[in-house]
């Protein structure tokens, strides 16, 4: 089995609360990714079988959401928004600072596997730009100094 027996049972029960099995796909992919670290080919096949979708349909959903990954990412996945609101308030500088600080580029992982970096279109924090998301935590109104403080805590 690709996911743990406990998670598989959770999926079976939770899917009963949704109008269709496919409605549970995104939560299923997030839980699977949390358990495995990323969505492997086997995990994608499992999700397709479990929801009655094709693997292509599952991959299409994965490609749409920036929080879903088909390869291992760092323990701390840093997503820097450079969409218009963040861009106008320093998002590009925050991304460049992060890139230099971590020594990696877009969609790369540090050699020790601690950090990965991704430039993203939008994380929905326009009112608090520039913003980043690290795993499931948002950080807003950033400056390079604030970013250093956040990264220092995670190192």
DSSP file (Angstrom, degrees, kcal/mol; ACC not computed):
  #  RESIDUE AA STRUCTURE BP1 BP2  ACC     N-H-->O    O-->H-N    N-H-->O    O-->H-N    TCO  KAPPA ALPHA  PHI   PSI    X-CA   Y-CA   Z-CA
    1    1 A X              0   0    0      0, 0.0     4,-0.1     0, 0.0     7,-0.0   0.000 360.0 360.0 360.0 141.5    0.0    0.0    0.0
    2    2 A X        +     0   0    0     40,-0.1     2,-0.2     2,-0.1    41,-0.1   0.927 360.0  36.0 -73.2 -48.0    1.2    3.5   -0.9
    3    3 A X  S    S-     0   0    0      1,-0.2    29,-0.1    40,-0.1     5,-0.0  -0.602 104.2 -82.2-101.2 166.6   -0.2    5.3    2.2
    4    4 A X     >  -     0   0    0     -2,-0.2     4,-2.4     1,-0.1     5,-0.2  -0.238  36.8-115.7 -64.1 156.7   -0.4    3.9    5.7
    5    5 A X  H  > S+     0   0    0      1,-0.2     4,-2.4     2,-0.2     5,-0.2   0.884 117.0  55.6 -60.1 -38.5   -3.3    1.7    6.5
    6    6 A X  H  > S+     0   0    0      1,-0.2     4,-2.1     2,-0.2    -1,-0.2   0.919 109.5  45.1 -60.9 -44.8   -4.5    4.3    9.0
    7    7 A X  H  > S+     0   0    0      2,-0.2     4,-2.6     1,-0.2    -2,-0.2   0.892 110.8  53.8 -68.8 -38.8   -4.6    7.0    6.4
    8    8 A X  H  X S+     0   0    0     -4,-2.4     4,-2.2     2,-0.2    -2,-0.2   0.918 110.4  46.9 -60.8 -43.3   -6.3    4.7    3.9
    9    9 A X  H  X S+     0   0    0     -4,-2.4     4,-2.2     2,-0.2     5,-0.2   0.898 110.1  53.5 -65.1 -40.4   -9.0    4.0    6.4
   10   10 A X  H  X S+     0   0    0     -4,-2.1     4,-3.0     1,-0.2     5,-0.2   0.928 109.2  49.2 -58.2 -46.0   -9.3    7.7    7.2
   11   11 A X  H  X S+     0   0    0     -4,-2.6     4,-2.5     1,-0.2    -2,-0.2   0.924 108.8  52.5 -60.0 -45.7   -9.8    8.4    3.4
   12   12 A X  H  < S+     0   0    0     -4,-2.2     4,-0.5     1,-0.2    -1,-0.2   0.911 116.0  39.7 -59.0 -43.7  -12.5    5.7    3.1
   13   13 A X  H >< S+     0   0    0     -4,-2.2     3,-1.0     1,-0.2     4,-0.3   0.919 115.5  50.3 -71.5 -44.7  -14.5    7.1    6.0
   14   14 A X  H >< S+     0   0    0     -4,-3.0     3,-2.0     1,-0.3     4,-0.3   0.853 100.5  63.7 -65.2 -35.5  -14.0   10.8    5.1
   15   15 A X  G >< S+     0   0    0     -4,-2.5     3,-1.2     1,-0.3    -1,-0.3   0.743  90.0  68.6 -62.7 -22.3  -15.0   10.3    1.5
   16   16 A X  G <  S+     0   0    0     -3,-1.0    -1,-0.3    -4,-0.5    -2,-0.2   0.728  93.2  59.2 -67.6 -21.0  -18.5    9.4    2.7
   17   17 A X  G <  S+     0   0    0     -3,-2.0     2,-0.3    -4,-0.3    -1,-0.2   0.549  94.2  80.6 -84.0  -8.3  -19.0   13.0    3.9
   18   18 A X  S <  S-     0   0    0     -3,-1.2     6,-0.1    -4,-0.3     3,-0.1  -0.717  83.2-125.4-103.4 150.2  -18.5   14.4    0.3
   19   19 A X  S    S+     0   0    0     -2,-0.3     2,-0.3     1,-0.1    -1,-0.1   0.850  96.5   9.8 -63.2 -34.5  -21.1   14.5   -2.5
   20   20 A X  S >  S-     0   0    0      1,-0.1     3,-0.8    -3,-0.0     4,-0.4  -0.957  76.8-116.7-138.8 158.9  -18.7   12.6   -4.8
   21   21 A X  G >  S+     0   0    0     -2,-0.3     3,-1.6     1,-0.2     4,-0.1   0.882 114.4  59.5 -62.9 -37.5  -15.4   10.8   -4.3
   22   22 A X  G >  S+     0   0    0      1,-0.3     3,-1.7    29,-0.2     4,-0.3   0.768  91.1  70.6 -64.6 -23.4  -13.7   13.2   -6.6
   23   23 A X  G <  S+     0   0    0     -3,-0.8     4,-0.3     1,-0.3    -1,-0.3   0.743  96.6  52.7 -63.2 -22.5  -14.7   16.1   -4.3
   24   24 A X  G <> S+     0   0    0     -3,-1.6     4,-2.4    -4,-0.4    -1,-0.3   0.379  80.3 101.7 -93.4   3.8  -12.2   14.7   -1.8
   25   25 A X  H <> S+     0   0    0     -3,-1.7     4,-2.7     1,-0.2     5,-0.2   0.925  79.0  46.7 -59.2 -51.7   -9.3   14.6   -4.2
   26   26 A X  H  > S+     0   0    0     -4,-0.3     4,-2.4    -3,-0.2    -1,-0.2   0.942 115.1  45.5 -62.3 -48.7   -7.4   17.8   -3.1
   27   27 A X  H  > S+     0   0    0     -4,-0.3     4,-2.6     1,-0.2     5,-0.2   0.916 113.3  52.4 -58.5 -39.3   -7.6   17.0    0.7
   28   28 A X  H  X S+     0   0    0     -4,-2.4     4,-2.5     1,-0.2    -2,-0.2   0.917 109.7  48.2 -61.3 -43.0   -6.6   13.4   -0.1
   29   29 A X  H  X S+     0   0    0     -4,-2.7     4,-2.7     2,-0.2    -1,-0.2   0.896 111.4  50.1 -65.8 -39.5   -3.6   14.7   -2.0
   30   30 A X  H  X S+     0   0    0     -4,-2.4     4,-2.4    -5,-0.2    -2,-0.2   0.935 112.7  45.9 -64.3 -46.2   -2.6   17.0    0.8
   31   31 A X  H  X S+     0   0    0     -4,-2.6     4,-1.9     2,-0.2    -2,-0.2   0.915 114.2  49.4 -61.6 -42.4   -2.8   14.3    3.4
   32   32 A X  H  X S+     0   0    0     -4,-2.5     4,-2.9    -5,-0.2     5,-0.3   0.927 111.0  48.9 -63.1 -45.3   -0.9   11.9    1.2
   33   33 A X  H  X S+     0   0    0     -4,-2.7     4,-3.0     1,-0.2    -1,-0.2   0.894 108.6  53.8 -62.7 -39.8    1.8   14.5    0.6
   34   34 A X  H  < S+     0   0    0     -4,-2.4    -1,-0.2     1,-0.2    -2,-0.2   0.887 114.5  41.7 -61.0 -37.8    2.1   15.2    4.3
   35   35 A X  H  < S+     0   0    0     -4,-1.9    -2,-0.2    -5,-0.2    -1,-0.2   0.904 127.6  28.8 -76.8 -41.4    2.6   11.5    4.9
   36   36 A X  H  < S-     0   0    0     -4,-2.9    -3,-0.2    -5,-0.2    -2,-0.2   0.685  99.8-121.9 -95.4 -20.5    5.0   10.7    2.0
   37   37 A X  S  < S+     0   0    0     -4,-3.0    36,-0.6    -5,-0.3     2,-0.3   0.062  85.7  12.8  99.1 -25.2    6.7   14.1    1.5
   38   38 A X  S    S-     0   0    0     -6,-0.3     2,-1.0    34,-0.1    32,-0.2  -0.955  89.7 -88.0-166.9 173.9    5.6   14.4   -2.1
   39   39 A X        -     0   0    0     30,-3.4    -6,-0.1    -2,-0.3   -10,-0.0  -0.793  46.7-167.0-100.9  96.5    3.2   12.8   -4.6
   40   40 A X     >  -     0   0    0     -2,-1.0     4,-2.3     1,-0.1     5,-0.2  -0.194  38.4-100.5 -73.0 169.3    5.0    9.9   -6.2
   41   41 A X  H  > S+     0   0    0      1,-0.2     4,-2.2     2,-0.2     5,-0.2   0.887 127.0  51.5 -57.6 -39.0    3.7    8.1   -9.3
   42   42 A X  H  > S+     0   0    0      2,-0.2     4,-2.3     1,-0.2    -1,-0.2   0.881 108.2  50.6 -66.4 -38.4    2.4    5.4   -7.0
   43   43 A X  H  > S+     0   0    0      2,-0.2     4,-2.5     1,-0.2    -2,-0.2   0.875 109.9  50.5 -67.2 -37.1    0.6    7.9   -4.8
   44   44 A X  H  X S+     0   0    0     -4,-2.3     4,-2.3     2,-0.2    -2,-0.2   0.917 110.9  48.3 -66.5 -43.3   -1.0    9.4   -7.9
   45   45 A X  H  X S+     0   0    0     -4,-2.2     4,-2.4     2,-0.2    -2,-0.2   0.901 111.7  50.8 -62.8 -40.8   -2.1    6.0   -9.1
   46   46 A X  H  X S+     0   0    0     -4,-2.3     4,-2.7     2,-0.2    -2,-0.2   0.936 110.7  47.7 -60.9 -48.5   -3.5    5.3   -5.6
   47   47 A X  H  X S+     0   0    0     -4,-2.5     4,-2.0     1,-0.2     6,-0.3   0.888 111.6  51.2 -62.5 -39.6   -5.5    8.6   -5.5
   48   48 A X  H  X>S+     0   0    0     -4,-2.3     5,-1.8     2,-0.2     4,-1.2   0.939 113.2  44.5 -62.5 -47.1   -6.9    8.0   -9.0
   49   49 A X  H  <5S+     0   0    0     -4,-2.4     3,-0.3     1,-0.2    -2,-0.2   0.910 113.3  50.7 -63.5 -42.6   -8.0    4.5   -8.1
   50   50 A X  H  <5S+     0   0    0     -4,-2.7    -1,-0.2     1,-0.2    -2,-0.2   0.833 119.1  36.1 -67.0 -33.4   -9.5    5.6   -4.7
   51   51 A X  H  <5S-     0   0    0     -4,-2.0   -29,-0.2    -5,-0.2    -1,-0.2   0.492 108.3-116.6-100.3  -4.9  -11.5    8.5   -6.3
   52   52 A X  T  <5S+     0   0    0     -4,-1.2     2,-0.2    -3,-0.3    -3,-0.2   0.741  73.7 125.7  75.9  22.3  -12.4    6.8   -9.6
   53   53 A X      < -     0   0    0     -5,-1.8    -1,-0.3    -6,-0.3     2,-0.2  -0.598  64.4-103.7-104.4 168.5  -10.5    9.3  -11.7
   54   54 A X     >  -     0   0    0     -2,-0.2     4,-1.9     1,-0.1     5,-0.2  -0.546  30.7-114.7 -84.3 160.5   -7.8    8.7  -14.3
   55   55 A X  H  > S+     0   0    0      1,-0.2     4,-2.8     2,-0.2     5,-0.2   0.866 118.3  56.9 -62.2 -35.0   -4.2    9.4  -13.4
   56   56 A X  H  > S+     0   0    0      2,-0.2     4,-2.3     1,-0.2    -1,-0.2   0.909 104.8  50.7 -62.9 -41.9   -4.2   12.2  -15.9
   57   57 A X  H  > S+     0   0    0      2,-0.2     4,-1.6     1,-0.2    -1,-0.2   0.904 111.9  47.7 -62.4 -40.4   -7.1   13.9  -14.2
   58   58 A X  H  X S+     0   0    0     -4,-1.9     4,-2.4     1,-0.2    -2,-0.2   0.927 111.4  50.2 -65.7 -44.7   -5.3   13.6  -10.8
   59   59 A X  H  X S+     0   0    0     -4,-2.8     4,-2.6     1,-0.2    -2,-0.2   0.866 106.3  56.3 -62.3 -36.2   -2.1   15.0  -12.4
   60   60 A X  H  X S+     0   0    0     -4,-2.3     4,-0.9     2,-0.2    -1,-0.2   0.905 109.0  46.4 -62.1 -40.9   -4.1   17.9  -13.9
   61   61 A X  H >X S+     0   0    0     -4,-1.6     4,-1.4     2,-0.2     3,-0.7   0.925 111.7  51.5 -65.7 -44.7   -5.3   18.8  -10.4
   62   62 A X  H 3< S+     0   0    0     -4,-2.4     6,-0.3     1,-0.2     3,-0.3   0.901 107.2  52.9 -59.1 -41.8   -1.8   18.5   -9.0
   63   63 A X  H 3< S+     0   0    0     -4,-2.6    -1,-0.2     1,-0.2    -2,-0.2   0.744 105.8  55.8 -68.9 -21.5   -0.4   20.8  -11.7
   64   64 A X  H << S+     0   0    0     -4,-0.9     2,-0.5    -3,-0.7    -1,-0.2   0.858  98.6  65.2 -77.4 -36.6   -3.0   23.5  -10.9
   65   65 A X    ><  -     0   0    0     -4,-1.4     3,-1.5    -3,-0.3    -1,-0.1  -0.784  65.5-155.4 -98.8 123.8   -2.1   23.8   -7.1
   66   66 A X  T 3  S+     0   0    0     -2,-0.5    -1,-0.1     1,-0.3    -4,-0.0   0.660  92.0  64.5 -70.0 -14.8    1.3   25.2   -6.2
   67   67 A X  T 3  S+     0   0    0      2,-0.0     2,-0.4    12,-0.0    -1,-0.3   0.505  87.6  82.1 -88.0  -1.6    1.1   23.4   -2.8
   68   68 A X    <   -     0   0    0     -3,-1.5     2,-0.4    -6,-0.3   -38,-0.1  -0.883  63.6-168.5-105.6 134.0    1.2   20.0   -4.4
   69   69 A X        -     0   0    0     -2,-0.4   -30,-3.4     1,-0.1     4,-0.1  -0.959  26.2-163.7-130.4 137.8    4.5   18.5   -5.4
   70   70 A X  S    S+     0   0    0     -2,-0.4     2,-0.3   -32,-0.2   -29,-0.1   0.222  82.5  45.8-102.0  12.9    5.5   15.5   -7.5
   71   71 A X  S    S-     0   0    0    -34,-0.1   -32,-0.1   -31,-0.1   -31,-0.0  -0.982 102.5 -78.3-147.0 156.4    9.1   15.5   -6.3
   72   72 A X        -     0   0    0     -2,-0.3     2,-0.2   -34,-0.1   -34,-0.1  -0.252  46.9-166.7 -58.0 137.1   10.6   15.8   -2.8
   73   73 A X        -     0   0    0    -36,-0.6     4,-0.1     1,-0.2    36,-0.1  -0.649  31.5 -78.4-113.1 174.4   10.8   19.3   -1.4
   74   74 A X        -     0   0    0     -2,-0.2    40,-0.3    34,-0.2     3,-0.2  -0.242  40.9-107.4 -70.4 162.9   12.7   20.6    1.6
   75   75 A X  S    S+     0   0    0     38,-2.4     2,-0.6     1,-0.3    40,-0.2   0.874 120.0  40.5 -55.6 -37.1   11.6   20.1    5.1
   76   76 A X  E    S-a  115   0A   0     38,-2.8    40,-1.8    37,-0.1     2,-0.8  -0.922  82.5-161.3-115.2 103.5   10.7   23.8    5.0
   77   77 A X  E     -a  116   0A   0     -2,-0.6    58,-2.0    38,-0.2     2,-0.6  -0.773   7.3-158.1 -91.2 112.8    9.2   24.7    1.6
   78   78 A X  E     -aB 117 134A   0     38,-3.0    40,-2.3    -2,-0.8     2,-0.6  -0.810   8.6-172.2 -96.9 117.8    9.4   28.5    1.1
   79   79 A X  E     -aB 118 133A   0     54,-3.2    54,-2.4    -2,-0.6     2,-0.6  -0.952   5.5-163.3-111.4 120.1    7.0   30.0   -1.4
   80   80 A X  E     -aB 119 132A   0     38,-2.8    40,-2.6    -2,-0.6     2,-0.4  -0.905  13.6-137.5-107.4 122.0    7.6   33.6   -2.2
   81   81 A X  E     +a  120   0A   0     50,-1.8    50,-0.2    -2,-0.6    40,-0.2  -0.618  27.8 169.0 -78.7 130.4    4.8   35.5   -3.9
   82   82 A X        +     0   0    0     38,-2.2    39,-0.1    -2,-0.4    -1,-0.1   0.056  32.5 129.8-127.0  23.7    5.8   37.8   -6.7
   83   83 A X  S  > S-     0   0    0     38,-0.3     4,-3.6    37,-0.3     5,-0.2  -0.169  80.0 -78.9 -69.0 175.3    2.4   38.6   -8.1
   84   84 A X  H  > S+     0   0    0      1,-0.2     4,-2.6     2,-0.2     5,-0.2   0.827 128.3  45.8 -53.9 -47.3    1.5   42.3   -8.6
   85   85 A X  H  > S+     0   0    0      1,-0.2     4,-0.8     2,-0.2    -1,-0.2   0.946 120.7  39.5 -63.7 -46.7    0.7   43.3   -5.0
   86   86 A X  H >4>S+     0   0    0      1,-0.2     5,-3.5     2,-0.2     3,-0.5   0.896 114.2  55.5 -68.3 -39.1    3.7   41.6   -3.6
   87   87 A X  H ><5S+     0   0    0     -4,-3.6     3,-1.3     1,-0.2     5,-0.3   0.923 107.1  49.2 -58.1 -46.3    5.9   42.7   -6.6
   88   88 A X  H 3<5S+     0   0    0     -4,-2.6    -1,-0.2     1,-0.3    -2,-0.2   0.708 113.9  47.0 -68.4 -19.5    5.0   46.4   -6.0
   89   89 A X  T <<5S-     0   0    0     -4,-0.8    -1,-0.3    -3,-0.5    -2,-0.2   0.190 134.2 -76.3-110.9  16.7    5.9   46.1   -2.3
   90   90 A X  T <>5S+     0   0    0     -3,-1.3     4,-2.2    -4,-0.2    -3,-0.2   0.606  82.4 136.8 108.4  12.4    9.2   44.3   -2.6
   91   91 A X  H  ><S+     0   0    0     -5,-3.5     4,-2.4     1,-0.2    -4,-0.2   0.863  75.9  52.2 -60.7 -37.6    8.3   40.6   -3.4
   92   92 A X  H  > S+     0   0    0     -5,-0.3     4,-2.6    -6,-0.2    -1,-0.2   0.898 110.1  48.6 -66.8 -39.5   11.0   40.3   -6.0
   93   93 A X  H  > S+     0   0    0      2,-0.2     4,-2.7     1,-0.2    -2,-0.2   0.889 110.6  51.6 -65.7 -39.0   13.7   41.6   -3.6
   94   94 A X  H  X S+     0   0    0     -4,-2.2     4,-2.5     2,-0.2    -2,-0.2   0.922 111.0  48.0 -63.0 -43.8   12.4   39.2   -0.9
   95   95 A X  H  X S+     0   0    0     -4,-2.4     4,-2.8     2,-0.2    -2,-0.2   0.941 113.1  47.2 -62.2 -46.9   12.7   36.3   -3.4
   96   96 A X  H  X S+     0   0    0     -4,-2.6     4,-2.4     2,-0.2     5,-0.2   0.899 112.4  50.1 -62.2 -40.7   16.2   37.4   -4.5
   97   97 A X  H  X S+     0   0    0     -4,-2.7     4,-2.8     2,-0.2    -1,-0.2   0.928 112.8  46.6 -62.3 -44.5   17.3   37.7   -0.8
   98   98 A X  H  X S+     0   0    0     -4,-2.5     4,-2.7     2,-0.2     5,-0.3   0.908 110.4  53.4 -63.3 -42.6   15.9   34.3   -0.1
   99   99 A X  H  X>S+     0   0    0     -4,-2.8     4,-1.5     1,-0.2     5,-1.0   0.920 114.5  40.8 -59.1 -45.7   17.6   32.8   -3.1
  100  100 A X  H  <5S+     0   0    0     -4,-2.4    -2,-0.2     2,-0.2    -1,-0.2   0.905 114.4  52.1 -70.1 -41.9   21.0   34.2   -2.1
  101  101 A X  H  <5S+     0   0    0     -4,-2.8    -2,-0.2    -5,-0.2    -1,-0.2   0.908 119.3  34.9 -61.7 -43.2   20.5   33.3    1.6
  102  102 A X  H  <5S-     0   0    0     -4,-2.7    -1,-0.2     2,-0.2    -2,-0.2   0.679 101.4-131.5 -87.4 -18.2   19.6   29.7    0.8
  103  103 A X  T  <5S+     0   0    0     -4,-1.5     2,-0.3    -5,-0.3    -3,-0.2   0.767  71.2 100.7  74.2  25.5   21.9   29.3   -2.1
  104  104 A X      < -     0   0    0     -5,-1.0    -1,-0.3    -6,-0.3    -2,-0.2  -0.898  58.6-137.2-136.3 164.6   19.3   27.8   -4.3
  105  105 A X    >   -     0   0    0     -2,-0.3     3,-1.7     1,-0.2    12,-0.4  -0.373  52.4 -37.1-109.9-168.2   16.9   28.9   -7.1
  106  106 A X  T 3  S-     0   0    0      1,-0.3    12,-0.2    -2,-0.1    -1,-0.2  -0.281 126.9  -0.3 -56.1 127.1   13.3   28.4   -8.1
  107  107 A X  T 3  S+     0   0    0     10,-2.7     2,-0.3     1,-0.2    -1,-0.3   0.759 104.0 128.3  61.3  30.1   12.1   24.9   -7.3
  108  108 A X  E <   -C  117   0A   0     -3,-1.7     9,-1.9     9,-0.7     2,-0.4  -0.750  49.3-140.8-111.0 163.3   15.4   23.8   -5.9
  109  109 A X  E     -C  116   0A   0     -2,-0.3     7,-0.3     7,-0.2    -4,-0.1  -0.956  23.7-110.0-124.0 139.0   16.3   22.1   -2.6
  110  110 A X    >   -     0   0    0      5,-3.0     3,-2.1    -2,-0.4    -7,-0.1  -0.295  35.2-109.3 -63.6 154.8   19.3   22.8   -0.4
  111  111 A X  T 3  S+     0   0    0      1,-0.3    -1,-0.1     2,-0.1    -2,-0.0   0.813 120.1  51.5 -57.1 -33.0   21.9   20.0   -0.3
  112  112 A X  T 3  S-     0   0    0      3,-0.0    -1,-0.3     1,-0.0    -2,-0.1   0.504 110.0-123.2 -84.4  -3.0   20.9   19.1    3.3
  113  113 A X  S <  S+     0   0    0     -3,-2.1   -38,-2.4     2,-0.2   -37,-0.1   0.555  79.5 117.0  76.6   7.0   17.2   18.9    2.4
  114  114 A X  S    S+     0   0    0    -40,-0.3   -38,-2.8   -39,-0.2     2,-0.4   0.877  73.4  28.0 -75.6 -37.2   16.2   21.5    4.9
  115  115 A X  E     -a   76   0A   0    -40,-0.2    -5,-3.0   -41,-0.2     2,-0.3  -0.943  53.4-176.8-130.1 145.8   14.8   24.1    2.5
  116  116 A X  E     -aC  77 109A   0    -40,-1.8   -38,-3.0    -2,-0.4     2,-0.4  -0.953  17.8-148.1-130.7 157.1   13.3   24.3   -0.9
  117  117 A X  E     +aC  78 108A   0     -9,-1.9   -10,-2.7   -12,-0.4    -9,-0.7  -0.970  16.5 173.9-131.6 138.7   12.3   27.6   -2.7
  118  118 A X  E     -a   79   0A   0    -40,-2.3   -38,-2.8    -2,-0.4     2,-0.6  -0.984  25.2-141.6-146.7 133.5    9.6   28.4   -5.1
  119  119 A X  E     -a   80   0A   0     -2,-0.4     2,-0.3   -40,-0.2   -38,-0.2  -0.839  33.1-169.1 -89.3 124.5    8.5   31.7   -6.7
  120  120 A X  E     -a   81   0A   0    -40,-2.6   -38,-2.2    -2,-0.6   -37,-0.3  -0.811  29.4-129.5-121.0 159.1    4.6   31.6   -6.8
  121  121 A X  S    S-     0   0    0     -2,-0.3   -38,-0.3     1,-0.3     2,-0.3   0.914  84.2 -11.8 -71.7 -46.7    2.0   33.7   -8.5
  122  122 A X        -     0   0    0    -40,-0.1    -1,-0.3   -41,-0.1   -42,-0.0  -0.960  37.9-178.0-161.0 137.0   -0.3   34.4   -5.5
  123  123 A X        -     0   0    0     -2,-0.3    -1,-0.1    -3,-0.1     9,-0.1   0.202  58.8-108.4-118.6  12.2   -0.8   33.2   -2.0
  124  124 A X  S    S+     0   0    0      1,-0.1     3,-0.1     7,-0.1    -2,-0.0   0.805  88.2 113.2  72.1  30.9   -3.8   35.4   -1.3
  125  125 A X    >   +     0   0    0      1,-0.1     3,-2.0     6,-0.1    -1,-0.1  -0.139  25.3 138.0-123.1  37.5   -2.1   37.8    1.1
  126  126 A X  G >   +     0   0    0      1,-0.3     3,-1.3     2,-0.2    -1,-0.1   0.821  68.5  57.6 -56.1 -37.2   -2.3   40.9   -1.1
  127  127 A X  G 3  S+     0   0    0      1,-0.3    -1,-0.3    -3,-0.1    -2,-0.1   0.665 113.0  41.0 -69.6 -14.7   -3.3   43.2    1.8
  128  128 A X  G <  S-     0   0    0     -3,-2.0    13,-3.5    11,-0.0    14,-0.3   0.015 100.1-164.9-121.6  26.5   -0.1   42.2    3.7
  129  129 A X    <   +     0   0    0     -3,-1.3     2,-0.1    11,-0.2   -43,-0.1  -0.210  59.9  48.9 -64.6 151.7    2.4   42.2    0.8
  130  130 A X  S    S+     0   0    0     11,-0.1    12,-2.1   -49,-0.1     2,-0.3   0.602  82.4 165.0 -78.1 151.2    5.1   41.2    0.4
  131  131 A X        -     0   0    0    -50,-0.2   -50,-1.8     9,-0.2     2,-0.3  -0.922  22.0-170.0-134.8 154.8    4.3   37.7    1.7
  132  132 A X  E     -BD  80 139A   0      7,-2.4     7,-2.5    -2,-0.3     2,-0.4  -0.923  13.7-143.4-134.5 163.2    5.6   34.2    1.8
  133  133 A X  E     -BD  79 138A   0    -54,-2.4   -54,-3.2    -2,-0.3     2,-0.6  -1.000   7.5-166.7-127.4 130.3    4.3   30.8    2.9
  134  134 A X  E >  S-BD  78 137A   0      3,-3.0     3,-2.5    -2,-0.4     2,-0.5  -0.960  70.4 -50.0-117.9 111.8    6.5   28.3    4.6
  135  135 A X  T 3  S-     0   0    0    -58,-2.0   -59,-0.1    -2,-0.6   -56,-0.0  -0.507 125.6 -22.4  55.4-112.3    4.8   24.9    4.6
  136  136 A X  T 3  S+     0   0    0     -2,-0.5     2,-0.5    -3,-0.1    -1,-0.3   0.306 118.3  98.9-106.6   9.3    1.4   26.0    6.0
  137  137 A X  E <   -D  134   0A   0     -3,-2.5    -3,-3.0     2,-0.0     2,-0.3  -0.845  59.3-148.8-104.4 130.4    2.5   29.2    7.8
  138  138 A X  E     -D  133   0A   0     -2,-0.5     2,-0.4    -5,-0.2    -5,-0.2  -0.706   9.1-169.5 -92.9 145.8    2.1   32.6    6.2
  139  139 A X  E     -D  132   0A   0     -7,-2.5    -7,-2.4    -2,-0.3     3,-0.2  -0.989  14.7-173.4-135.1 125.7    4.5   35.5    6.9
  140  140 A X        +     0   0    0     -2,-0.4    -9,-0.2    -9,-0.2   -11,-0.2  -0.646  53.3  31.2-121.0 172.0    3.5   39.0    5.8
  141  141 A X  S    S-     0   0    0    -13,-3.5    -1,-0.2    -2,-0.2   -10,-0.2   0.907  84.1-173.8  48.9  50.6    4.8   42.6    5.5
  142  142 A X        +     0   0    0    -12,-2.1     2,-0.3   -14,-0.3    -1,-0.2  -0.384  25.4 179.2 -83.5 152.2    8.3   41.1    4.9
  143  143 A X     >  -     0   0    0     -2,-0.1     4,-2.5   -49,-0.1     5,-0.2  -0.876  48.1-101.6-130.7 164.9   11.6   42.8    4.6
  144  144 A X  H  > S+     0   0    0     -2,-0.3     4,-2.4     1,-0.2     5,-0.1   0.878 124.9  53.0 -56.3 -35.7   14.9   40.9    4.1
  145  145 A X  H  > S+     0   0    0      2,-0.2     4,-2.0     1,-0.2    -1,-0.2   0.921 109.4  46.8 -66.5 -43.9   15.7   41.4    7.8
  146  146 A X  H  > S+     0   0    0      1,-0.2     4,-2.0     2,-0.2    -2,-0.2   0.892 111.6  52.5 -64.2 -38.9   12.3   39.9    8.8
  147  147 A X  H  X S+     0   0    0     -4,-2.5     4,-2.7     1,-0.2     5,-0.2   0.920 107.0  52.0 -62.5 -44.3   12.9   37.0    6.4
  148  148 A X  H  X S+     0   0    0     -4,-2.4     4,-2.6     1,-0.2    -1,-0.2   0.909 108.4  51.7 -57.8 -42.7   16.4   36.4    7.9
  149  149 A X  H  X S+     0   0    0     -4,-2.0     4,-1.5     2,-0.2    -1,-0.2   0.911 111.4  46.9 -61.5 -43.3   14.8   36.2   11.4
  150  150 A X  H  X S+     0   0    0     -4,-2.0     4,-0.9     1,-0.2    -2,-0.2   0.932 114.5  46.2 -64.1 -47.2   12.2   33.7   10.2
  151  151 A X  H  X S+     0   0    0     -4,-2.7     4,-1.3     1,-0.2     3,-0.4   0.858 107.0  58.5 -66.4 -36.1   14.8   31.5    8.4
  152  152 A X  H  < S+     0   0    0     -4,-2.6     3,-0.4    -5,-0.2    -1,-0.2   0.895 103.8  52.8 -59.8 -39.6   17.2   31.7   11.4
  153  153 A X  H  < S+     0   0    0     -4,-1.5    -1,-0.2     1,-0.2    -2,-0.2   0.793 112.4  45.2 -65.8 -28.0   14.4   30.1   13.6
  154  154 A X  H  <        0   0    0     -4,-0.9    -1,-0.2    -3,-0.4    -2,-0.2   0.644 360.0 360.0 -91.3 -15.9   14.1   27.3   11.1
  155  155 A X     <        0   0    0     -4,-1.3    -1,-0.2    -3,-0.4    -2,-0.1   0.473 360.0 360.0 -71.7 360.0   17.8   26.5   10.6
